[in-house]
Amino acid sequence: MWAGLAFVLNAAEVTEADWSDKDVPSVGPLLGYRIEFNEKWDLSIGGGYGVWLGVDKDVEVLGVKNDTGSPLIDFSIGYSF
């Protein structure tokens, strides 16, 4: 098992009050599991929930309010040198 904190720069595109779009980062906790295949190779699978930073949750576009976060998923294959 492992735990971590993720910071995702390209997390989401949200709408501002003036109908312009902006990209916002996400930050959130992750929990996961690492499987070792041998001394060199491993597989990591994890998930969590990230909050989008700088999102105005009160802005409505066509009656739908901005989301303020999303699930985070980690899937990686590692190799040790």
C-alpha positions as CSV (number, residue, x, y, z in Angstrom):
1,M,0.0,0.0,0.0
2,W,1.0,3.6,-0.6
3,A,-0.4,7.0,0.0
4,G,0.4,10.3,-1.7
5,L,-0.6,13.8,-2.6
6,A,-1.2,14.5,-6.3
7,F,-0.9,17.9,-8.0
8,V,-2.3,17.8,-11.6
9,L,-1.6,20.9,-13.8
10,N,-3.9,20.0,-16.7
11,A,-6.9,19.0,-14.6
12,A,-9.9,20.8,-16.0
13,E,-11.2,23.7,-18.1
14,V,-13.9,25.7,-16.3
15,T,-16.1,28.7,-17.2
16,E,-15.7,32.1,-15.6
17,A,-18.5,34.6,-14.8
18,D,-17.7,36.5,-18.0
19,W,-18.2,33.2,-20.0
20,S,-14.4,32.9,-20.6
21,D,-12.7,29.6,-20.1
22,K,-9.6,28.9,-17.9
23,D,-7.5,25.8,-17.1
24,V,-7.3,25.0,-13.4
25,P,-5.0,22.6,-11.5
26,S,-6.2,19.9,-9.2
27,V,-4.8,18.8,-5.8
28,G,-5.9,15.8,-3.7
29,P,-4.9,12.6,-1.8
30,L,-4.3,9.3,-3.4
31,L,-4.2,5.7,-2.1
32,G,-2.9,2.8,-4.0
33,Y,-1.1,-0.5,-4.2
34,R,2.2,-1.5,-5.7
35,I,2.8,-4.9,-7.2
36,E,6.5,-6.0,-7.7
37,F,7.1,-8.3,-10.6
38,N,10.8,-8.8,-10.0
39,E,13.8,-6.7,-8.8
40,K,13.4,-4.2,-11.7
41,W,9.7,-4.0,-12.7
42,D,6.7,-2.9,-10.7
43,L,3.1,-1.8,-11.3
44,S,1.3,0.9,-9.3
45,I,-2.5,1.3,-9.2
46,G,-4.2,4.0,-7.2
47,G,-7.1,6.5,-6.9
48,G,-8.4,9.4,-4.9
49,Y,-10.3,12.7,-5.3
50,G,-8.9,16.0,-6.4
51,V,-10.3,19.5,-5.7
52,W,-9.9,22.0,-8.6
53,L,-8.1,25.2,-7.4
54,G,-9.6,28.6,-8.3
55,V,-13.0,27.4,-9.4
56,D,-16.0,29.7,-8.8
57,K,-18.7,27.1,-7.8
58,D,-21.5,29.7,-8.1
59,V,-21.1,30.3,-11.8
60,E,-23.9,28.8,-13.9
61,V,-23.8,28.0,-17.6
62,L,-27.2,27.1,-19.1
63,G,-28.5,26.2,-15.6
64,V,-25.5,24.0,-14.7
65,K,-23.1,25.0,-11.9
66,N,-19.3,24.5,-12.2
67,D,-18.0,21.2,-10.8
68,T,-15.4,21.7,-8.1
69,G,-13.4,18.5,-8.3
70,S,-13.0,15.1,-9.9
71,P,-11.7,11.6,-9.3
72,L,-7.9,11.0,-9.6
73,I,-6.5,7.8,-11.1
74,D,-2.9,6.6,-11.1
75,F,-1.7,3.7,-13.2
76,S,2.0,3.4,-13.8
77,I,4.6,0.8,-14.7
78,G,8.0,1.4,-13.1
79,Y,11.5,0.2,-13.9
80,S,14.5,0.5,-11.5
81,F,18.0,1.2,-13.0
